[in-house]
Amino acid sequence: MITNAQAILSLRPDTQFYLQDDDLDSIVWVTPDIEPVTKSDLAKEIKSLELQESNKAAVRVSALAKLKKLGLTQAEIESL
């Protein structure tokens, strides 16, 4: 699960901020002159990051299946 903090860092990678309990209403920007992130932008970014994670997991599962199909053992796969 992607947190609000992860999404903020994805959208504003060079910023510093405080966020209590991942609550957007508690955000305090430390970096000066930062354009705040909207809740709508964060929702979109969270969906995008979750999709990326899902795609990475699907690729990993596919790769593992292909390695097993080639005859590699679980121990051999884990050593890669």
PyMOL Python script that loads the backbone (N, CA, C, O; Angstrom):
from pymol import cmd

cmd.read_pdbstr("""\
ATOM      1  N   MET A   1       0.829  -1.174   0.000  1.00  0.00           N
ATOM      2  CA  MET A   1       0.000   0.000   0.000  1.00  0.00           C
ATOM      3  C   MET A   1       0.881   1.248   0.000  1.00  0.00           C
ATOM      4  O   MET A   1       1.801   1.365   0.810  1.00  0.00           O
ATOM      5  N   ILE A   2       0.606   2.146  -0.880  1.00  0.00           N
ATOM      6  CA  ILE A   2       1.358   3.382  -1.004  1.00  0.00           C
ATOM      7  C   ILE A   2       0.788   4.411  -0.016  1.00  0.00           C
ATOM      8  O   ILE A   2      -0.425   4.609   0.057  1.00  0.00           O
ATOM      9  N   THR A   3       1.663   5.046   0.727  1.00  0.00           N
ATOM     10  CA  THR A   3       1.228   6.053   1.697  1.00  0.00           C
ATOM     11  C   THR A   3       1.211   7.440   1.061  1.00  0.00           C
ATOM     12  O   THR A   3       1.780   7.657  -0.009  1.00  0.00           O
ATOM     13  N   ASN A   4       0.554   8.361   1.732  1.00  0.00           N
ATOM     14  CA  ASN A   4       0.560   9.751   1.284  1.00  0.00           C
ATOM     15  C   ASN A   4       1.989  10.296   1.251  1.00  0.00           C
ATOM     16  O   ASN A   4       2.356  11.028   0.332  1.00  0.00           O
ATOM     17  N   ALA A   5       2.780   9.943   2.240  1.00  0.00           N
ATOM     18  CA  ALA A   5       4.161  10.415   2.293  1.00  0.00           C
ATOM     19  C   ALA A   5       4.958   9.925   1.086  1.00  0.00           C
ATOM     20  O   ALA A   5       5.736  10.685   0.508  1.00  0.00           O
ATOM     21  N   GLN A   6       4.770   8.670   0.705  1.00  0.00           N
ATOM     22  CA  GLN A   6       5.470   8.141  -0.475  1.00  0.00           C
ATOM     23  C   GLN A   6       5.033   8.879  -1.742  1.00  0.00           C
ATOM     24  O   GLN A   6       5.857   9.176  -2.606  1.00  0.00           O
ATOM     25  N   ALA A   7       3.757   9.169  -1.847  1.00  0.00           N
ATOM     26  CA  ALA A   7       3.251   9.874  -3.019  1.00  0.00           C
ATOM     27  C   ALA A   7       3.778  11.307  -3.059  1.00  0.00           C
ATOM     28  O   ALA A   7       4.118  11.815  -4.128  1.00  0.00           O
ATOM     29  N   ILE A   8       3.846  11.951  -1.908  1.00  0.00           N
ATOM     30  CA  ILE A   8       4.399  13.311  -1.862  1.00  0.00           C
ATOM     31  C   ILE A   8       5.846  13.303  -2.317  1.00  0.00           C
ATOM     32  O   ILE A   8       6.250  14.150  -3.113  1.00  0.00           O
ATOM     33  N   LEU A   9       6.629  12.361  -1.822  1.00  0.00           N
ATOM     34  CA  LEU A   9       8.031  12.280  -2.219  1.00  0.00           C
ATOM     35  C   LEU A   9       8.183  11.961  -3.704  1.00  0.00           C
ATOM     36  O   LEU A   9       9.148  12.393  -4.336  1.00  0.00           O
ATOM     37  N   SER A  10       7.257  11.225  -4.250  1.00  0.00           N
ATOM     38  CA  SER A  10       7.287  10.937  -5.679  1.00  0.00           C
ATOM     39  C   SER A  10       7.011  12.196  -6.499  1.00  0.00           C
ATOM     40  O   SER A  10       7.629  12.416  -7.541  1.00  0.00           O
ATOM     41  N   LEU A  11       6.088  13.011  -6.024  1.00  0.00           N
ATOM     42  CA  LEU A  11       5.735  14.246  -6.734  1.00  0.00           C
ATOM     43  C   LEU A  11       6.710  15.390  -6.453  1.00  0.00           C
ATOM     44  O   LEU A  11       6.962  16.220  -7.327  1.00  0.00           O
ATOM     45  N   ARG A  12       7.250  15.435  -5.255  1.00  0.00           N
ATOM     46  CA  ARG A  12       8.167  16.505  -4.845  1.00  0.00           C
ATOM     47  C   ARG A  12       9.403  15.866  -4.213  1.00  0.00           C
ATOM     48  O   ARG A  12       9.579  15.927  -2.996  1.00  0.00           O
ATOM     49  N   PRO A  13      10.264  15.249  -5.040  1.00  0.00           N
ATOM     50  CA  PRO A  13      11.369  14.441  -4.496  1.00  0.00           C
ATOM     51  C   PRO A  13      12.403  15.208  -3.669  1.00  0.00           C
ATOM     52  O   PRO A  13      13.069  14.609  -2.825  1.00  0.00           O
ATOM     53  N   ASP A  14      12.551  16.482  -3.885  1.00  0.00           N
ATOM     54  CA  ASP A  14      13.586  17.233  -3.170  1.00  0.00           C
ATOM     55  C   ASP A  14      13.023  18.084  -2.037  1.00  0.00           C
ATOM     56  O   ASP A  14      13.584  19.126  -1.697  1.00  0.00           O
ATOM     57  N   THR A  15      11.925  17.642  -1.462  1.00  0.00           N
ATOM     58  CA  THR A  15      11.310  18.422  -0.391  1.00  0.00           C
ATOM     59  C   THR A  15      11.437  17.719   0.950  1.00  0.00           C
ATOM     60  O   THR A  15      11.639  16.508   1.041  1.00  0.00           O
ATOM     61  N   GLN A  16      11.313  18.525   1.968  1.00  0.00           N
ATOM     62  CA  GLN A  16      11.255  17.992   3.326  1.00  0.00           C
ATOM     63  C   GLN A  16       9.951  18.463   3.945  1.00  0.00           C
ATOM     64  O   GLN A  16       9.529  19.603   3.755  1.00  0.00           O
ATOM     65  N   PHE A  17       9.330  17.570   4.682  1.00  0.00           N
ATOM     66  CA  PHE A  17       8.045  17.882   5.298  1.00  0.00           C
ATOM     67  C   PHE A  17       7.811  16.962   6.477  1.00  0.00           C
ATOM     68  O   PHE A  17       8.463  15.928   6.619  1.00  0.00           O
ATOM     69  N   TYR A  18       6.877  17.352   7.313  1.00  0.00           N
ATOM     70  CA  TYR A  18       6.417  16.513   8.419  1.00  0.00           C
ATOM     71  C   TYR A  18       4.972  16.136   8.138  1.00  0.00           C
ATOM     72  O   TYR A  18       4.177  16.955   7.676  1.00  0.00           O
ATOM     73  N   LEU A  19       4.656  14.907   8.419  1.00  0.00           N
ATOM     74  CA  LEU A  19       3.300  14.414   8.202  1.00  0.00           C
ATOM     75  C   LEU A  19       2.982  13.455   9.342  1.00  0.00           C
ATOM     76  O   LEU A  19       3.609  12.403   9.459  1.00  0.00           O
ATOM     77  N   GLN A  20       2.027  13.804  10.173  1.00  0.00           N
ATOM     78  CA  GLN A  20       1.697  12.970  11.325  1.00  0.00           C
ATOM     79  C   GLN A  20       0.656  11.928  10.942  1.00  0.00           C
ATOM     80  O   GLN A  20      -0.412  12.270  10.436  1.00  0.00           O
ATOM     81  N   ASP A  21       0.962  10.672  11.179  1.00  0.00           N
ATOM     82  CA  ASP A  21       0.054   9.549  10.921  1.00  0.00           C
ATOM     83  C   ASP A  21      -0.470   9.540   9.486  1.00  0.00           C
ATOM     84  O   ASP A  21      -1.597   9.114   9.232  1.00  0.00           O
ATOM     85  N   ASP A  22       0.354  10.011   8.553  1.00  0.00           N
ATOM     86  CA  ASP A  22       0.010  10.029   7.126  1.00  0.00           C
ATOM     87  C   ASP A  22      -1.251  10.855   6.849  1.00  0.00           C
ATOM     88  O   ASP A  22      -1.950  10.631   5.861  1.00  0.00           O
ATOM     89  N   ASP A  23      -1.524  11.806   7.736  1.00  0.00           N
ATOM     90  CA  ASP A  23      -2.703  12.669   7.629  1.00  0.00           C
ATOM     91  C   ASP A  23      -2.332  13.951   6.886  1.00  0.00           C
ATOM     92  O   ASP A  23      -1.526  14.746   7.369  1.00  0.00           O
ATOM     93  N   LEU A  24      -2.924  14.144   5.712  1.00  0.00           N
ATOM     94  CA  LEU A  24      -2.594  15.306   4.884  1.00  0.00           C
ATOM     95  C   LEU A  24      -2.917  16.636   5.557  1.00  0.00           C
ATOM     96  O   LEU A  24      -2.279  17.647   5.264  1.00  0.00           O
ATOM     97  N   ASP A  25      -3.876  16.646   6.435  1.00  0.00           N
ATOM     98  CA  ASP A  25      -4.227  17.885   7.125  1.00  0.00           C
ATOM     99  C   ASP A  25      -3.163  18.302   8.136  1.00  0.00           C
ATOM    100  O   ASP A  25      -3.186  19.427   8.635  1.00  0.00           O
ATOM    101  N   SER A  26      -2.236  17.400   8.439  1.00  0.00           N
ATOM    102  CA  SER A  26      -1.189  17.715   9.413  1.00  0.00           C
ATOM    103  C   SER A  26       0.140  18.090   8.750  1.00  0.00           C
ATOM    104  O   SER A  26       1.132  18.298   9.450  1.00  0.00           O
ATOM    105  N   ILE A  27       0.179  18.179   7.442  1.00  0.00           N
ATOM    106  CA  ILE A  27       1.450  18.387   6.753  1.00  0.00           C
ATOM    107  C   ILE A  27       2.040  19.763   7.048  1.00  0.00           C
ATOM    108  O   ILE A  27       1.349  20.781   7.036  1.00  0.00           O
ATOM    109  N   VAL A  28       3.346  19.751   7.315  1.00  0.00           N
ATOM    110  CA  VAL A  28       4.114  20.968   7.526  1.00  0.00           C
ATOM    111  C   VAL A  28       5.296  20.904   6.561  1.00  0.00           C
ATOM    112  O   VAL A  28       6.134  20.006   6.650  1.00  0.00           O
ATOM    113  N   TRP A  29       5.352  21.859   5.646  1.00  0.00           N
ATOM    114  CA  TRP A  29       6.436  21.901   4.666  1.00  0.00           C
ATOM    115  C   TRP A  29       7.659  22.558   5.303  1.00  0.00           C
ATOM    116  O   TRP A  29       7.567  23.666   5.832  1.00  0.00           O
ATOM    117  N   VAL A  30       8.793  21.881   5.253  1.00  0.00           N
ATOM    118  CA  VAL A  30      10.040  22.408   5.790  1.00  0.00           C
ATOM    119  C   VAL A  30      10.801  23.149   4.693  1.00  0.00           C
ATOM    120  O   VAL A  30      11.377  24.210   4.934  1.00  0.00           O
ATOM    121  N   THR A  31      10.799  22.587   3.500  1.00  0.00           N
ATOM    122  CA  THR A  31      11.467  23.212   2.366  1.00  0.00           C
ATOM    123  C   THR A  31      10.698  24.477   1.979  1.00  0.00           C
ATOM    124  O   THR A  31       9.485  24.423   1.773  1.00  0.00           O
ATOM    125  N   PRO A  32      11.390  25.606   1.881  1.00  0.00           N
ATOM    126  CA  PRO A  32      10.688  26.860   1.554  1.00  0.00           C
ATOM    127  C   PRO A  32      10.209  26.903   0.106  1.00  0.00           C
ATOM    128  O   PRO A  32      10.768  26.238  -0.767  1.00  0.00           O
ATOM    129  N   ASP A  33       9.176  27.688  -0.133  1.00  0.00           N
ATOM    130  CA  ASP A  33       8.654  27.964  -1.482  1.00  0.00           C
ATOM    131  C   ASP A  33       8.229  26.709  -2.247  1.00  0.00           C
ATOM    132  O   ASP A  33       8.445  26.608  -3.454  1.00  0.00           O
ATOM    133  N   ILE A  34       7.638  25.779  -1.553  1.00  0.00           N
ATOM    134  CA  ILE A  34       7.147  24.555  -2.194  1.00  0.00           C
ATOM    135  C   ILE A  34       5.673  24.731  -2.526  1.00  0.00           C
ATOM    136  O   ILE A  34       4.879  25.177  -1.698  1.00  0.00           O
ATOM    137  N   GLU A  35       5.330  24.373  -3.747  1.00  0.00           N
ATOM    138  CA  GLU A  35       3.916  24.382  -4.121  1.00  0.00           C
ATOM    139  C   GLU A  35       3.254  23.176  -3.472  1.00  0.00           C
ATOM    140  O   GLU A  35       3.633  22.040  -3.757  1.00  0.00           O
ATOM    141  N   PRO A  36       2.280  23.398  -2.614  1.00  0.00           N
ATOM    142  CA  PRO A  36       1.633  22.266  -1.943  1.00  0.00           C
ATOM    143  C   PRO A  36       1.017  21.290  -2.950  1.00  0.00           C
ATOM    144  O   PRO A  36       0.640  21.659  -4.062  1.00  0.00           O
ATOM    145  N   VAL A  37       0.935  20.065  -2.526  1.00  0.00           N
ATOM    146  CA  VAL A  37       0.349  19.004  -3.337  1.00  0.00           C
ATOM    147  C   VAL A  37      -1.139  18.930  -3.009  1.00  0.00           C
ATOM    148  O   VAL A  37      -1.521  18.966  -1.840  1.00  0.00           O
ATOM    149  N   THR A  38      -1.972  18.828  -4.028  1.00  0.00           N
ATOM    150  CA  THR A  38      -3.408  18.720  -3.785  1.00  0.00           C
ATOM    151  C   THR A  38      -3.782  17.273  -3.474  1.00  0.00           C
ATOM    152  O   THR A  38      -3.067  16.340  -3.841  1.00  0.00           O
ATOM    153  N   LYS A  39      -4.893  17.106  -2.806  1.00  0.00           N
ATOM    154  CA  LYS A  39      -5.375  15.753  -2.508  1.00  0.00           C
ATOM    155  C   LYS A  39      -5.678  14.999  -3.796  1.00  0.00           C
ATOM    156  O   LYS A  39      -5.475  13.787  -3.870  1.00  0.00           O
ATOM    157  N   SER A  40      -6.157  15.705  -4.802  1.00  0.00           N
ATOM    158  CA  SER A  40      -6.443  15.085  -6.092  1.00  0.00           C
ATOM    159  C   SER A  40      -5.157  14.584  -6.756  1.00  0.00           C
ATOM    160  O   SER A  40      -5.120  13.473  -7.285  1.00  0.00           O
ATOM    161  N   ASP A  41      -4.105  15.406  -6.726  1.00  0.00           N
ATOM    162  CA  ASP A  41      -2.811  14.997  -7.285  1.00  0.00           C
ATOM    163  C   ASP A  41      -2.265  13.776  -6.548  1.00  0.00           C
ATOM    164  O   ASP A  41      -1.719  12.859  -7.160  1.00  0.00           O
ATOM    165  N   LEU A  42      -2.423  13.781  -5.224  1.00  0.00           N
ATOM    166  CA  LEU A  42      -1.939  12.650  -4.432  1.00  0.00           C
ATOM    167  C   LEU A  42      -2.702  11.375  -4.753  1.00  0.00           C
ATOM    168  O   LEU A  42      -2.105  10.304  -4.863  1.00  0.00           O
ATOM    169  N   ALA A  43      -4.002  11.482  -4.901  1.00  0.00           N
ATOM    170  CA  ALA A  43      -4.806  10.297  -5.224  1.00  0.00           C
ATOM    171  C   ALA A  43      -4.365   9.703  -6.562  1.00  0.00           C
ATOM    172  O   ALA A  43      -4.256   8.485  -6.701  1.00  0.00           O
ATOM    173  N   LYS A  44      -4.116  10.560  -7.530  1.00  0.00           N
ATOM    174  CA  LYS A  44      -3.654  10.092  -8.847  1.00  0.00           C
ATOM    175  C   LYS A  44      -2.280   9.447  -8.740  1.00  0.00           C
ATOM    176  O   LYS A  44      -2.029   8.406  -9.347  1.00  0.00           O
ATOM    177  N   GLU A  45      -1.396  10.061  -7.971  1.00  0.00           N
ATOM    178  CA  GLU A  45      -0.043   9.527  -7.825  1.00  0.00           C
ATOM    179  C   GLU A  45      -0.055   8.196  -7.088  1.00  0.00           C
ATOM    180  O   GLU A  45       0.697   7.287  -7.439  1.00  0.00           O
ATOM    181  N   ILE A  46      -0.891   8.073  -6.081  1.00  0.00           N
ATOM    182  CA  ILE A  46      -1.000   6.802  -5.359  1.00  0.00           C
ATOM    183  C   ILE A  46      -1.462   5.693  -6.302  1.00  0.00           C
ATOM    184  O   ILE A  46      -0.911   4.593  -6.285  1.00  0.00           O
ATOM    185  N   LYS A  47      -2.464   5.977  -7.117  1.00  0.00           N
ATOM    186  CA  LYS A  47      -2.930   4.978  -8.084  1.00  0.00           C
ATOM    187  C   LYS A  47      -1.822   4.599  -9.055  1.00  0.00           C
ATOM    188  O   LYS A  47      -1.648   3.424  -9.379  1.00  0.00           O
ATOM    189  N   SER A  48      -1.076   5.591  -9.518  1.00  0.00           N
ATOM    190  CA  SER A  48       0.015   5.338 -10.457  1.00  0.00           C
ATOM    191  C   SER A  48       1.109   4.485  -9.818  1.00  0.00           C
ATOM    192  O   SER A  48       1.591   3.536 -10.435  1.00  0.00           O
ATOM    193  N   LEU A  49       1.501   4.812  -8.594  1.00  0.00           N
ATOM    194  CA  LEU A  49       2.537   4.048  -7.897  1.00  0.00           C
ATOM    195  C   LEU A  49       2.075   2.628  -7.581  1.00  0.00           C
ATOM    196  O   LEU A  49       2.864   1.687  -7.661  1.00  0.00           O
ATOM    197  N   GLU A  50       0.809   2.470  -7.224  1.00  0.00           N
ATOM    198  CA  GLU A  50       0.276   1.127  -6.963  1.00  0.00           C
ATOM    199  C   GLU A  50       0.258   0.294  -8.237  1.00  0.00           C
ATOM    200  O   GLU A  50       0.541  -0.904  -8.200  1.00  0.00           O
ATOM    201  N   LEU A  51      -0.072   0.916  -9.357  1.00  0.00           N
ATOM    202  CA  LEU A  51      -0.050   0.214 -10.642  1.00  0.00           C
ATOM    203  C   LEU A  51       1.376  -0.215 -10.990  1.00  0.00           C
ATOM    204  O   LEU A  51       1.595  -1.325 -11.476  1.00  0.00           O
ATOM    205  N   GLN A  52       2.335   0.664 -10.742  1.00  0.00           N
ATOM    206  CA  GLN A  52       3.735   0.318 -10.995  1.00  0.00           C
ATOM    207  C   GLN A  52       4.166  -0.870 -10.143  1.00  0.00           C
ATOM    208  O   GLN A  52       4.840  -1.776 -10.633  1.00  0.00           O
ATOM    209  N   GLU A  53       3.784  -0.867  -8.880  1.00  0.00           N
ATOM    210  CA  GLU A  53       4.118  -1.996  -7.991  1.00  0.00           C
ATOM    211  C   GLU A  53       3.475  -3.282  -8.478  1.00  0.00           C
ATOM    212  O   GLU A  53       4.106  -4.338  -8.472  1.00  0.00           O
ATOM    213  N   SER A  54       2.239  -3.196  -8.895  1.00  0.00           N
ATOM    214  CA  SER A  54       1.526  -4.359  -9.398  1.00  0.00           C
ATOM    215  C   SER A  54       2.201  -4.912 -10.650  1.00  0.00           C
ATOM    216  O   SER A  54       2.351  -6.124 -10.803  1.00  0.00           O
ATOM    217  N   ASN A  55       2.602  -4.016 -11.536  1.00  0.00           N
ATOM    218  CA  ASN A  55       3.278  -4.444 -12.764  1.00  0.00           C
ATOM    219  C   ASN A  55       4.615  -5.102 -12.461  1.00  0.00           C
ATOM    220  O   ASN A  55       4.970  -6.100 -13.089  1.00  0.00           O
ATOM    221  N   LYS A  56       5.367  -4.551 -11.501  1.00  0.00           N
ATOM    222  CA  LYS A  56       6.645  -5.141 -11.117  1.00  0.00           C
ATOM    223  C   LYS A  56       6.438  -6.550 -10.562  1.00  0.00           C
ATOM    224  O   LYS A  56       7.205  -7.464 -10.868  1.00  0.00           O
ATOM    225  N   ALA A  57       5.406  -6.716  -9.753  1.00  0.00           N
ATOM    226  CA  ALA A  57       5.124  -8.033  -9.175  1.00  0.00           C
ATOM    227  C   ALA A  57       4.754  -9.028 -10.268  1.00  0.00           C
ATOM    228  O   ALA A  57       5.180 -10.182 -10.225  1.00  0.00           O
ATOM    229  N   ALA A  58       3.968  -8.593 -11.241  1.00  0.00           N
ATOM    230  CA  ALA A  58       3.567  -9.482 -12.337  1.00  0.00           C
ATOM    231  C   ALA A  58       4.774  -9.894 -13.169  1.00  0.00           C
ATOM    232  O   ALA A  58       4.878 -11.049 -13.581  1.00  0.00           O
ATOM    233  N   VAL A  59       5.678  -8.964 -13.418  1.00  0.00           N
ATOM    234  CA  VAL A  59       6.889  -9.278 -14.180  1.00  0.00           C
ATOM    235  C   VAL A  59       7.751 -10.266 -13.412  1.00  0.00           C
ATOM    236  O   VAL A  59       8.316 -11.187 -14.002  1.00  0.00           O
ATOM    237  N   ARG A  60       7.855 -10.085 -12.114  1.00  0.00           N
ATOM    238  CA  ARG A  60       8.659 -10.996 -11.284  1.00  0.00           C
ATOM    239  C   ARG A  60       8.074 -12.410 -11.313  1.00  0.00           C
ATOM    240  O   ARG A  60       8.810 -13.384 -11.471  1.00  0.00           O
ATOM    241  N   VAL A  61       6.774 -12.520 -11.163  1.00  0.00           N
ATOM    242  CA  VAL A  61       6.120 -13.831 -11.195  1.00  0.00           C
ATOM    243  C   VAL A  61       6.355 -14.497 -12.543  1.00  0.00           C
ATOM    244  O   VAL A  61       6.651 -15.690 -12.611  1.00  0.00           O
ATOM    245  N   SER A  62       6.222 -13.727 -13.608  1.00  0.00           N
ATOM    246  CA  SER A  62       6.440 -14.258 -14.951  1.00  0.00           C
ATOM    247  C   SER A  62       7.886 -14.726 -15.125  1.00  0.00           C
ATOM    248  O   SER A  62       8.134 -15.797 -15.677  1.00  0.00           O
ATOM    249  N   ALA A  63       8.825 -13.926 -14.655  1.00  0.00           N
ATOM    250  CA  ALA A  63      10.242 -14.294 -14.779  1.00  0.00           C
ATOM    251  C   ALA A  63      10.553 -15.563 -13.997  1.00  0.00           C
ATOM    252  O   ALA A  63      11.272 -16.436 -14.483  1.00  0.00           O
ATOM    253  N   LEU A  64      10.013 -15.665 -12.785  1.00  0.00           N
ATOM    254  CA  LEU A  64      10.239 -16.867 -11.974  1.00  0.00           C
ATOM    255  C   LEU A  64       9.661 -18.102 -12.657  1.00  0.00           C
ATOM    256  O   LEU A  64      10.280 -19.166 -12.649  1.00  0.00           O
ATOM    257  N   ALA A  65       8.481 -17.963 -13.243  1.00  0.00           N
ATOM    258  CA  ALA A  65       7.855 -19.084 -13.940  1.00  0.00           C
ATOM    259  C   ALA A  65       8.703 -19.527 -15.126  1.00  0.00           C
ATOM    260  O   ALA A  65       8.844 -20.723 -15.382  1.00  0.00           O
ATOM    261  N   LYS A  66       9.265 -18.565 -15.848  1.00  0.00           N
ATOM    262  CA  LYS A  66      10.116 -18.893 -16.994  1.00  0.00           C
ATOM    263  C   LYS A  66      11.390 -19.606 -16.557  1.00  0.00           C
ATOM    264  O   LYS A  66      11.829 -20.553 -17.211  1.00  0.00           O
ATOM    265  N   LEU A  67      11.981 -19.159 -15.463  1.00  0.00           N
ATOM    266  CA  LEU A  67      13.182 -19.816 -14.956  1.00  0.00           C
ATOM    267  C   LEU A  67      12.890 -21.246 -14.518  1.00  0.00           C
ATOM    268  O   LEU A  67      13.689 -22.149 -14.764  1.00  0.00           O
ATOM    269  N   LYS A  68      11.748 -21.452 -13.871  1.00  0.00           N
ATOM    270  CA  LYS A  68      11.366 -22.810 -13.464  1.00  0.00           C
ATOM    271  C   LYS A  68      11.110 -23.684 -14.684  1.00  0.00           C
ATOM    272  O   LYS A  68      11.448 -24.867 -14.696  1.00  0.00           O
ATOM    273  N   LYS A  69      10.511 -23.088 -15.705  1.00  0.00           N
ATOM    274  CA  LYS A  69      10.239 -23.830 -16.934  1.00  0.00           C
ATOM    275  C   LYS A  69      11.533 -24.249 -17.625  1.00  0.00           C
ATOM    276  O   LYS A  69      11.575 -25.277 -18.301  1.00  0.00           O
ATOM    277  N   LEU A  70      12.583 -23.455 -17.457  1.00  0.00           N
ATOM    278  CA  LEU A  70      13.886 -23.791 -18.026  1.00  0.00           C
ATOM    279  C   LEU A  70      14.592 -24.881 -17.237  1.00  0.00           C
ATOM    280  O   LEU A  70      15.632 -25.387 -17.658  1.00  0.00           O
ATOM    281  N   GLY A  71      14.022 -25.243 -16.086  1.00  0.00           N
ATOM    282  CA  GLY A  71      14.574 -26.332 -15.309  1.00  0.00           C
ATOM    283  C   GLY A  71      15.394 -25.912 -14.100  1.00  0.00           C
ATOM    284  O   GLY A  71      15.990 -26.766 -13.443  1.00  0.00           O
ATOM    285  N   LEU A  72      15.441 -24.635 -13.791  1.00  0.00           N
ATOM    286  CA  LEU A  72      16.178 -24.193 -12.624  1.00  0.00           C
ATOM    287  C   LEU A  72      15.423 -24.581 -11.357  1.00  0.00           C
ATOM    288  O   LEU A  72      14.193 -24.542 -11.314  1.00  0.00           O
ATOM    289  N   THR A  73      16.169 -24.951 -10.340  1.00  0.00           N
ATOM    290  CA  THR A  73      15.558 -25.267  -9.053  1.00  0.00           C
ATOM    291  C   THR A  73      15.296 -23.975  -8.296  1.00  0.00           C
ATOM    292  O   THR A  73      15.811 -22.918  -8.660  1.00  0.00           O
ATOM    293  N   GLN A  74      14.499 -24.064  -7.247  1.00  0.00           N
ATOM    294  CA  GLN A  74      14.202 -22.883  -6.423  1.00  0.00           C
ATOM    295  C   GLN A  74      15.487 -22.322  -5.826  1.00  0.00           C
ATOM    296  O   GLN A  74      15.660 -21.105  -5.751  1.00  0.00           O
ATOM    297  N   ALA A  75      16.384 -23.201  -5.404  1.00  0.00           N
ATOM    298  CA  ALA A  75      17.661 -22.764  -4.817  1.00  0.00           C
ATOM    299  C   ALA A  75      18.495 -22.003  -5.863  1.00  0.00           C
ATOM    300  O   ALA A  75      19.105 -20.979  -5.556  1.00  0.00           O
ATOM    301  N   GLU A  76      18.510 -22.514  -7.087  1.00  0.00           N
ATOM    302  CA  GLU A  76      19.251 -21.829  -8.155  1.00  0.00           C
ATOM    303  C   GLU A  76      18.644 -20.458  -8.464  1.00  0.00           C
ATOM    304  O   GLU A  76      19.368 -19.487  -8.682  1.00  0.00           O
ATOM    305  N   ILE A  77      17.339 -20.389  -8.479  1.00  0.00           N
ATOM    306  CA  ILE A  77      16.657 -19.128  -8.756  1.00  0.00           C
ATOM    307  C   ILE A  77      16.962 -18.123  -7.647  1.00  0.00           C
ATOM    308  O   ILE A  77      17.251 -16.958  -7.921  1.00  0.00           O
ATOM    309  N   GLU A  78      16.898 -18.575  -6.405  1.00  0.00           N
ATOM    310  CA  GLU A  78      17.156 -17.679  -5.276  1.00  0.00           C
ATOM    311  C   GLU A  78      18.597 -17.182  -5.248  1.00  0.00           C
ATOM    312  O   GLU A  78      18.872 -16.112  -4.706  1.00  0.00           O
ATOM    313  N   SER A  79      19.515 -17.947  -5.825  1.00  0.00           N
ATOM    314  CA  SER A  79      20.936 -17.536  -5.820  1.00  0.00           C
ATOM    315  C   SER A  79      21.202 -16.459  -6.877  1.00  0.00           C
ATOM    316  O   SER A  79      22.258 -15.827  -6.860  1.00  0.00           O
ATOM    317  N   LEU A  80      20.270 -16.249  -7.780  1.00  0.00           N
ATOM    318  CA  LEU A  80      20.480 -15.235  -8.828  1.00  0.00           C
ATOM    319  C   LEU A  80      20.409 -13.872  -8.300  1.00  0.00           C
ATOM    320  O   LEU A  80      20.564 -12.910  -9.053  1.00  0.00           O
TER     321      LEU A  80
END
""", "prot")
cmd.dss("prot")
cmd.show_as("cartoon", "prot")
cmd.util.cbc("prot")
cmd.orient("prot")
